[in-house]
């Protein structure tokens, strides 16, 4: 989608630091970090949210987490720990309607998160 921010990032139209990449996924730093390490993992293909994922799409979510683990290791938080989360829909605080996973770490996470 030409008006989707993350589609434009994945297509290289908006330059960002590339933390990790596969044929179908891309990871880059969040522009409004909420932790010392805050990266996003997105599919290059436009998918609105988890709610839009078909039955055949669930392995993609696993691959998104696998790439997040790779980024966590590269950023030095693989051993100390981190949080991954996916916001879905307006009540889930999804602000960019392109499926994306947040990787947060570099400090102790608090609970409850919301």
N, CA, C and O of each residue as an XYZ file, in Angstrom:
456
protein
N       0.847     -1.192      0.000
C       0.000      0.000      0.000
C       0.880      1.238      0.000
O       1.765      1.377      0.844
N       0.642      2.118     -0.927
C       1.523      3.264     -1.088
C       1.434      4.278      0.047
O       2.382      5.034      0.260
N       0.325      4.318      0.782
C       0.198      5.278      1.880
C       0.590      4.678      3.231
O       0.492      5.363      4.249
N       1.029      3.422      3.268
C       1.410      2.763      4.514
C       2.880      3.065      4.842
O       3.776      2.765      4.053
N       3.107      3.650      5.995
C       4.459      4.003      6.422
C       5.396      2.802      6.400
O       6.507      2.898      5.878
N       4.966      1.673      6.957
C       5.856      0.509      7.041
C       6.078     -0.132      5.678
O       7.151     -0.684      5.435
N       5.102     -0.075      4.786
C       5.321     -0.553      3.417
C       6.388      0.292      2.730
O       7.236     -0.235      2.010
N       6.345      1.596      2.953
C       7.338      2.496      2.361
C       8.726      2.248      2.941
O       9.723      2.321      2.223
N       8.793      1.956      4.236
C      10.078      1.612      4.853
C      10.604      0.308      4.268
O      11.775      0.225      3.899
N       9.753     -0.713      4.181
C      10.169     -2.011      3.647
C      10.628     -1.900      2.197
O      11.534     -2.621      1.778
N      10.012     -1.004      1.428
C      10.365     -0.815      0.019
C      11.615      0.039     -0.165
O      12.084      0.203     -1.292
N      12.166      0.588      0.926
C      13.361      1.413      0.832
C      13.083      2.860      0.482
O      14.018      3.616      0.219
N      11.816      3.268      0.470
C      11.469      4.652      0.156
C      11.759      5.597      1.315
O      11.968      6.794      1.119
N      11.769      5.044      2.522
C      12.144      5.803      3.722
C      13.339      5.086      4.326
O      13.274      3.892      4.618
N      14.411      5.806      4.510
C      15.648      5.192      5.005
C      15.611      5.035      6.526
O      15.287      5.968      7.261
N      15.951      3.829      6.968
C      16.058      3.525      8.387
C      17.274      2.620      8.577
O      17.782      2.025      7.626
N      17.722      2.533      9.813
C      18.805      1.600     10.136
C      18.271      0.174     10.031
O      17.262     -0.161     10.651
N      18.931     -0.644      9.264
C      18.530     -2.043      9.093
C      19.197     -2.872     10.186
O      20.419     -3.020     10.203
N      18.394     -3.409     11.092
C      18.932     -4.238     12.170
C      19.040     -5.695     11.751
O      19.990     -6.382     12.128
N      18.075     -6.171     10.974
C      18.065     -7.545     10.470
C      17.045     -7.611      9.348
O      16.115     -6.807      9.285
N      17.237     -8.589      8.455
C      16.326     -8.698      7.323
C      16.357    -10.118      6.773
O      17.397    -10.776      6.758
N      15.192    -10.572      6.321
C      15.073    -11.817      5.582
C      14.309    -11.488      4.296
O      13.999    -10.326      4.034
N      14.014    -12.499      3.508
C      13.244    -12.276      2.290
C      11.862    -11.702      2.585
O      11.317    -10.948      1.779
N      11.289    -12.058      3.747
C       9.919    -11.633      4.042
C       9.786    -10.677      5.216
O       8.711    -10.115      5.424
N      10.858    -10.475      5.995
C      10.787     -9.666      7.216
C      11.876     -8.608      7.239
O      12.886     -8.713      6.544
N      11.648     -7.588      8.051
C      12.575     -6.467      8.157
C      12.519     -5.941      9.580
O      11.433     -5.833     10.150
N      13.665     -5.612     10.170
C      13.708     -5.061     11.526
C      14.477     -3.747     11.525
O      15.506     -3.610     10.863
N      13.956     -2.786     12.279
C      14.567     -1.467     12.365
C      14.210     -0.847     13.717
O      13.246     -1.281     14.347
N      14.967      0.161     14.181
C      14.661      0.802     15.466
C      13.345      1.571     15.426
O      12.997      2.168     14.406
N      12.615      1.553     16.542
C      11.406      2.357     16.674
C      11.819      3.827     16.774
O      12.795      4.150     17.452
N      11.086      4.714     16.107
C      11.457      6.136     16.139
C      11.045      6.824     17.436
O      11.483      7.941     17.713
N      10.196      6.159     18.239
C       9.823      6.683     19.549
C      10.104      5.601     20.586
O       9.173      4.982     21.101
N      11.385      5.366     20.898
C      11.729      4.241     21.775
C      11.170      4.393     23.189
O      11.199      5.469     23.786
N      10.664      3.273     23.696
C      10.121      3.205     25.047
C      11.042      2.436     25.984
O      10.698      2.194     27.141
N      12.217      2.053     25.481
C      13.226      1.338     26.258
C      14.561      1.582     25.561
O      14.587      1.998     24.403
N      15.675      1.326     26.258
C      16.982      1.519     25.618
C      17.120      0.754     24.289
O      17.737      1.250     23.345
N      16.549     -0.438     24.225
C      16.454     -1.168     22.962
C      14.972     -1.263     22.627
O      14.191     -1.837     23.386
N      14.593     -0.703     21.498
C      13.200     -0.788     21.036
C      13.248     -0.904     19.516
O      13.467      0.077     18.806
N      13.041     -2.109     19.043
C      13.071     -2.387     17.608
C      11.716     -2.912     17.160
O      10.934     -3.422     17.963
N      11.456     -2.781     15.890
C      10.247     -3.322     15.284
C      10.636     -4.416     14.299
O      11.692     -4.351     13.668
N       9.785     -5.407     14.175
C       9.910     -6.439     13.144
C       8.611     -6.408     12.358
O       7.527     -6.542     12.926
N       8.726     -6.229     11.040
C       7.540     -6.147     10.186
C       7.652     -7.149      9.038
O       8.754     -7.470      8.594
N       6.511     -7.639      8.562
C       6.542     -8.363      7.293
C       6.649     -7.346      6.157
O       6.083     -6.257      6.248
N       7.357     -7.687      5.106
C       7.455     -6.787      3.959
C       6.119     -6.701      3.227
O       5.800     -5.672      2.631
N       5.354     -7.763      3.271
C       4.019     -7.788      2.672
C       3.051     -7.068      3.614
O       3.128     -7.229      4.832
N       2.161     -6.291      3.057
C       1.211     -5.544      3.897
C       0.155     -6.479      4.484
O      -0.613     -7.110      3.757
N       0.136     -6.550      5.794
C      -0.898     -7.244      6.561
C      -1.329     -6.239      7.618
O      -0.481     -5.710      8.338
N      -2.606     -5.966      7.730
C      -3.089     -4.905      8.617
C      -2.775     -5.205     10.082
O      -2.229     -4.352     10.783
N      -3.112     -6.407     10.553
C      -2.935     -6.726     11.976
C      -3.064     -8.232     12.175
O      -3.339     -8.970     11.229
N      -2.866     -8.677     13.399
C      -3.091    -10.085     13.724
C      -4.518    -10.498     13.395
O      -4.757    -11.632     12.980
N      -5.460     -9.590     13.577
C      -6.863     -9.894     13.320
C      -7.121    -10.202     11.848
O      -8.122    -10.838     11.519
N      -6.242     -9.764     10.968
C      -6.395     -9.975      9.530
C      -5.618    -11.198      9.036
O      -5.688    -11.542      7.856
N      -4.885    -11.848      9.928
C      -4.038    -12.974      9.543
C      -4.898    -14.208      9.279
O      -5.697    -14.595     10.132
N      -4.748    -14.816      8.136
C      -5.462    -16.051      7.841
C      -4.809    -17.232      8.539
O      -3.735    -17.100      9.126
N      -5.462    -18.390      8.475
C      -4.934    -19.597      9.123
C      -3.524    -19.936      8.662
O      -2.723    -20.442      9.448
N      -3.213    -19.664      7.402
C      -1.888    -19.983      6.886
C      -0.839    -18.942      7.276
O       0.342    -19.125      6.979
N      -1.241    -17.861      7.932
C      -0.312    -16.795      8.290
C       0.378    -16.948      9.627
O       1.325    -16.217      9.917
N      -0.073    -17.884     10.451
C       0.480    -17.977     11.805
C       1.953    -18.360     11.861
O       2.643    -17.894     12.768
N       2.479    -19.172     10.956
C       3.925    -19.415     10.989
C       4.745    -18.128     10.813
O       5.871    -18.038     11.301
N       4.180    -17.142     10.119
C       4.853    -15.855      9.963
C       5.107    -15.200     11.315
O       6.170    -14.618     11.531
N       4.149    -15.289     12.219
C       4.305    -14.700     13.553
C       5.468    -15.365     14.287
O       6.217    -14.697     14.999
N       5.616    -16.654     14.117
C       6.766    -17.356     14.701
C       8.080    -16.873     14.112
O       9.058    -16.691     14.837
N       8.109    -16.665     12.803
C       9.335    -16.170     12.167
C       9.634    -14.737     12.594
O      10.799    -14.352     12.701
N       8.593    -13.947     12.837
C       8.811    -12.589     13.346
C       9.487    -12.642     14.720
O      10.403    -11.868     14.996
N       9.033    -13.554     15.573
C       9.655    -13.708     16.896
C      11.093    -14.224     16.777
O      11.975    -13.794     17.521
N      11.319    -15.137     15.848
C      12.680    -15.646     15.666
C      13.624    -14.517     15.260
O      14.752    -14.452     15.749
N      13.172    -13.617     14.362
C      14.015    -12.490     13.968
C      14.213    -11.537     15.144
O      15.292    -10.965     15.299
N      13.188    -11.361     15.973
C      13.329    -10.512     17.167
C      14.394    -11.070     18.107
O      15.158    -10.305     18.696
N      14.453    -12.385     18.254
C      15.487    -13.005     19.093
C      16.877    -12.706     18.517
O      17.811    -12.420     19.265
N      17.010    -12.772     17.209
C      18.288    -12.452     16.560
C      18.688    -11.006     16.843
O      19.845    -10.727     17.159
N      17.736    -10.095     16.728
C      18.016     -8.681     16.997
C      18.378     -8.487     18.468
O      19.302     -7.736     18.780
N      17.668     -9.149     19.370
C      17.971     -9.040     20.804
C      19.412     -9.465     21.072
O      20.123     -8.806     21.831
N      19.840    -10.545     20.465
C      21.232    -10.997     20.645
C      22.219     -9.982     20.098
O      23.220     -9.674     20.746
N      21.942     -9.456     18.903
C      22.822     -8.451     18.298
C      22.928     -7.195     19.159
O      23.987     -6.570     19.226
N      21.826     -6.827     19.817
C      21.799     -5.614     20.635
C      22.276     -5.857     22.067
O      22.280     -4.935     22.882
N      22.679     -7.094     22.378
C      23.264     -7.389     23.681
C      22.279     -7.635     24.800
O      22.653     -7.567     25.971
N      21.016     -7.921     24.472
C      20.022     -8.170     25.523
C      19.492     -9.603     25.486
O      18.512     -9.926     26.157
N      20.134    -10.441     24.712
C      19.680    -11.820     24.571
C      19.716    -12.606     25.865
O      18.866    -13.469     26.084
N      20.670    -12.330     26.717
C      20.819    -13.049     27.988
C      20.050    -12.382     29.124
O      19.470    -13.069     29.965
N      20.040    -11.051     29.157
C      19.401    -10.342     30.278
C      17.880    -10.358     30.194
O      17.197    -10.253     31.212
N      17.350    -10.488     28.980
C      15.910    -10.580     28.804
C      15.321     -9.391     28.078
O      15.930     -8.326     27.976
N      14.128     -9.602     27.583
C      13.446     -8.600     26.766
C      11.975     -8.967     26.682
O      11.554    -10.027     27.147
N      11.212     -8.084     26.088
C       9.777     -8.313     25.897
C       9.469     -8.182     24.408
O      10.014     -7.316     23.723
N       8.590     -9.051     23.920
C       8.050     -8.888     22.577
C       6.543     -8.714     22.709
O       5.907     -9.335     23.560
N       5.983     -7.865     21.859
C       4.538     -7.674     21.898
C       4.042     -7.192     20.552
O       4.767     -6.567     19.778
N       2.785     -7.502     20.300
C       2.111     -7.061     19.081
C       0.807     -6.380     19.503
O      -0.077     -7.011     20.082
N       0.703     -5.092     19.204
C      -0.525     -4.351     19.473
C      -1.489     -4.604     18.320
O      -1.091     -4.600     17.155
N      -2.767     -4.825     18.654
C      -3.762     -5.119     17.625
C      -4.996     -4.253     17.831
O      -5.635     -4.302     18.881
N      -5.323     -3.460     16.819
C      -6.524     -2.634     16.839
C      -6.399     -1.400     17.708
O      -5.429     -1.254     18.451
N      -7.373     -0.514     17.620
C      -7.329      0.742     18.374
C      -7.235      0.552     19.891
O      -6.451      1.241     20.542
N      -8.010     -0.360     20.463
C      -7.941     -0.578     21.909
C      -6.637     -1.243     22.328
O      -6.242     -1.158     23.491
N      -5.974     -1.896     21.401
C      -4.663     -2.500     21.663
C      -3.522     -1.537     21.392
O      -2.357     -1.933     21.429
N      -3.840     -0.277     21.119
C      -2.899      0.812     20.873
C      -2.077      0.590     19.594
O      -0.918      0.997     19.522
N      -2.674     -0.049     18.596
C      -2.009     -0.155     17.303
C      -2.166      1.181     16.600
O      -3.286      1.612     16.327
N      -1.053      1.839     16.305
C      -1.109      3.162     15.678
C      -0.728      3.131     14.201
O      -1.127      4.015     13.442
N       0.033      2.135     13.788
C       0.341      1.935     12.370
C      -0.323      0.626     11.981
O      -0.017     -0.426     12.542
N      -1.223      0.693     11.030
C      -2.015     -0.481     10.687
C      -1.327     -1.323      9.611
O      -1.809     -1.495      8.491
N      -0.171     -1.832     10.029
C       0.651     -2.799      9.304
C       1.209     -3.675     10.417
O       1.856     -3.166     11.333
N       0.972     -4.967     10.356
C       1.418     -5.879     11.409
C       2.867     -5.600     11.781
O       3.733     -5.514     10.911
N       3.125     -5.459     13.073
C       4.497     -5.265     13.539
C       4.650     -5.761     14.975
O       3.730     -5.682     15.789
N       5.816     -6.261     15.245
C       6.179     -6.778     16.567
C       7.169     -5.813     17.196
O       8.118     -5.376     16.545
N       6.949     -5.482     18.458
C       7.877     -4.640     19.211
C       8.825     -5.537     20.003
O       8.396     -6.514     20.617
N      10.095     -5.207     19.985
C      11.116     -5.826     20.828
C      11.603     -4.726     21.763
O      12.119     -3.703     21.314
N      11.437     -4.944     23.077
C      11.845     -3.947     24.077
C      12.791     -4.591     25.079
O      12.560     -5.718     25.518
N      13.845     -3.890     25.438
C      14.773     -4.409     26.432
C      15.826     -3.383     26.796
O      15.738     -2.212     26.427
N      16.816     -3.847     27.524
C      17.882     -2.960     27.972
C      17.613     -2.360     29.339
O      18.418     -1.575     29.840
N      16.494     -2.719     29.948
C      16.143     -2.310     31.311
C      15.102     -3.310     31.809
O      14.477     -4.005     31.008
N      14.911     -3.387     33.130
C      13.864     -4.275     33.637
C      12.479     -3.817     33.165
O      12.155     -2.631     33.231
N      11.691     -4.738     32.703
C      10.320     -4.458     32.289
C       9.425     -4.515     33.527
O       9.701     -5.279     34.451
N       8.385     -3.737     33.554
C       7.450     -3.725     34.673
C       6.194     -4.513     34.323
O       5.891     -4.740     33.152
N       5.470     -4.925     35.358
C       4.204     -5.627     35.164
C       3.179     -5.066     36.115
O       3.546     -4.842     37.269
N       1.964     -4.818     35.771
C       1.388     -5.080     34.448
C       1.813     -4.014     33.452
O       2.142     -2.892     33.838
N       1.806     -4.366     32.165
C       2.297     -3.440     31.149
C       1.300     -2.357     30.741
O       1.718     -1.331     30.204
N      -0.001     -2.544     30.975
C      -0.981     -1.612     30.405
C      -1.549     -0.636     31.377
O      -2.381      0.192     31.005
